Amino acid sequence: MPTPTKLTVDFSNVAERREGGRSAHVPEGDYLLKIAGVELKAKKDDESSKYLNWKFSIEAPSQFKTAGFVYTVTSLKPENLWSLRNLLEDLGITVPKKAVGLPLAEIAKSGRVMGATLEDDEYNGKVKSKIAATFKKDQYDATGAPAATDDEEGSTSDSDDEEETEELDIDDI
């Protein structure tokens, strides 16, 4: 049978790519990470225990852009929501002190960037990088030296604050 010049294939009912992309292992330190996805999940042994699984690509230092993805989770348990708030704020999203509807798809597609300290994590004999802490992208210092904080530099301008906290459409509940 000759190879056709055009092949029709219906992908409409094919599952999306699983988020099992290669986990990065890079030297420990500070990086700029760009959001690449977020997925709502439940623990296998407790369906009522939900969490968000975050996927990030490395933006800087540039030599690690192709290293793979860095993953982290944020629990949706009320006593752990501080972790989600910190991550969202470090992505430049204003989080009000009230119940809201998070536009997860919009956040995932936003291309927002944050800083993160990565450290090694060994599991089942494999080492990968994990997020130990997050911070706003303007606190990233590519030289490896600790970045100055607002307290050390003086106050930041209003335009810097507006850029960092550009609002997404977070719906009131």
Legacy VTK file of the C-alpha trace (Angstrom):
# vtk DataFile Version 3.0
C-alpha trace
ASCII
DATASET POLYDATA
POINTS 173 float
0.000 0.000 0.000
1.470 3.375 -0.961
1.868 6.039 1.730
-0.905 8.626 1.394
0.060 12.266 0.979
-2.547 13.251 3.548
-3.952 11.263 6.450
-7.116 12.200 8.310
-6.969 11.457 12.039
-9.688 12.380 14.565
-8.113 13.487 17.852
-11.338 14.904 19.315
-11.733 12.129 21.926
-8.050 11.629 22.751
-7.012 12.521 26.298
-4.821 15.577 26.744
-1.111 15.054 27.305
-0.552 13.784 30.803
1.430 16.162 32.957
4.118 13.577 33.536
6.780 15.564 31.704
10.366 15.099 32.719
11.146 16.503 36.164
14.113 18.819 36.228
17.228 18.262 38.256
19.345 21.399 38.383
21.882 22.717 40.895
20.327 23.981 44.121
19.726 27.736 44.172
17.427 30.519 43.013
15.631 30.431 39.656
12.903 32.225 37.735
10.027 29.845 36.994
7.229 30.318 34.460
3.875 28.677 35.075
3.253 25.837 32.641
0.116 24.312 34.167
-2.000 23.641 37.208
-4.300 20.718 37.887
-6.848 20.066 40.635
-6.258 16.627 42.143
-7.415 14.500 45.066
-5.357 12.171 47.211
-5.700 8.561 46.077
-6.493 7.351 49.580
-8.807 10.284 50.468
-10.918 11.786 47.654
-12.050 14.605 49.962
-8.441 15.798 50.383
-7.865 18.034 47.354
-4.769 19.889 46.228
-3.392 21.822 43.270
-0.495 20.297 41.345
1.588 23.134 39.829
3.956 22.728 36.874
6.681 25.276 36.067
9.373 25.640 33.423
12.710 27.244 34.235
13.157 30.701 32.683
16.449 31.769 34.271
19.311 31.086 34.387
18.842 30.490 30.671
21.162 27.469 30.488
18.520 25.477 32.427
15.517 26.365 30.206
15.484 22.882 28.698
16.145 20.978 31.933
12.527 19.883 32.309
9.718 20.897 34.626
9.588 21.685 38.323
6.477 20.617 40.222
4.972 21.624 43.533
1.640 21.125 45.273
-0.539 23.380 47.398
-3.088 21.807 49.700
-6.662 23.092 49.719
-7.122 22.298 53.411
-8.105 25.497 55.238
-5.096 25.332 57.577
-2.730 25.146 54.577
-4.199 27.843 52.329
-1.389 30.225 53.338
0.853 28.244 50.977
-1.529 28.771 48.043
-1.884 32.484 48.873
1.919 32.893 48.970
2.361 31.149 45.612
-0.385 33.205 43.944
0.976 36.465 45.344
4.493 35.558 44.208
3.013 35.031 40.730
1.730 38.622 40.956
-1.916 37.769 41.614
-3.828 39.830 44.157
-5.588 37.520 46.620
-8.409 39.143 48.613
-9.215 38.016 52.146
-12.514 36.362 51.216
-13.868 33.302 49.430
-13.093 33.538 45.714
-13.288 31.495 42.541
-9.799 30.981 41.124
-9.640 30.931 37.310
-7.211 28.008 37.161
-7.195 27.727 33.368
-6.485 31.443 33.013
-3.705 31.274 35.610
-2.163 28.262 33.857
-2.153 30.068 30.505
-1.003 33.419 31.891
2.726 32.827 31.501
3.344 34.448 34.868
6.816 34.214 36.351
7.996 33.980 39.953
11.227 33.345 41.753
11.891 30.082 43.558
14.607 28.475 45.583
15.126 24.926 44.351
16.711 22.132 46.334
17.368 18.463 45.717
14.718 15.886 46.551
15.491 12.175 46.430
12.664 9.679 46.027
13.000 6.011 45.071
16.656 6.519 44.219
15.991 9.383 41.786
16.976 12.983 42.443
14.900 15.879 41.154
14.616 19.544 42.003
11.801 20.710 44.245
10.577 24.146 45.217
11.687 24.956 48.759
10.476 28.588 48.739
8.916 31.086 46.354
9.326 34.840 45.995
8.343 37.658 43.634
10.257 37.789 40.364
11.701 41.239 41.107
13.561 39.721 44.061
15.493 37.359 41.770
19.173 38.156 41.424
20.868 36.341 38.534
24.303 36.746 40.118
23.442 34.314 42.888
23.754 36.957 45.590
20.747 37.513 47.827
18.443 40.048 46.211
17.770 43.246 48.109
14.347 43.468 49.704
12.119 46.540 49.744
13.381 47.306 53.260
16.980 47.415 52.037
16.242 49.442 48.898
13.618 51.792 50.289
10.058 51.785 49.076
9.166 50.620 45.588
7.231 52.765 43.168
3.503 52.383 42.708
4.024 51.264 39.100
6.159 48.345 40.304
3.433 47.314 42.736
0.755 47.513 40.047
2.780 45.339 37.684
3.392 42.734 40.371
-0.247 42.546 41.411
-1.974 42.735 38.033
-5.373 41.308 38.745
-6.933 38.277 37.165
-10.662 37.884 37.227
-10.945 36.199 40.610
-14.682 35.733 41.161
-16.365 36.403 44.466
-18.206 33.448 45.917
LINES 1 174
173 0 1 2 3 4 5 6 7 8 9 10 11 12 13 14 15 16 17 18 19 20 21 22 23 24 25 26 27 28 29 30 31 32 33 34 35 36 37 38 39 40 41 42 43 44 45 46 47 48 49 50 51 52 53 54 55 56 57 58 59 60 61 62 63 64 65 66 67 68 69 70 71 72 73 74 75 76 77 78 79 80 81 82 83 84 85 86 87 88 89 90 91 92 93 94 95 96 97 98 99 100 101 102 103 104 105 106 107 108 109 110 111 112 113 114 115 116 117 118 119 120 121 122 123 124 125 126 127 128 129 130 131 132 133 134 135 136 137 138 139 140 141 142 143 144 145 146 147 148 149 150 151 152 153 154 155 156 157 158 159 160 161 162 163 164 165 166 167 168 169 170 171 172
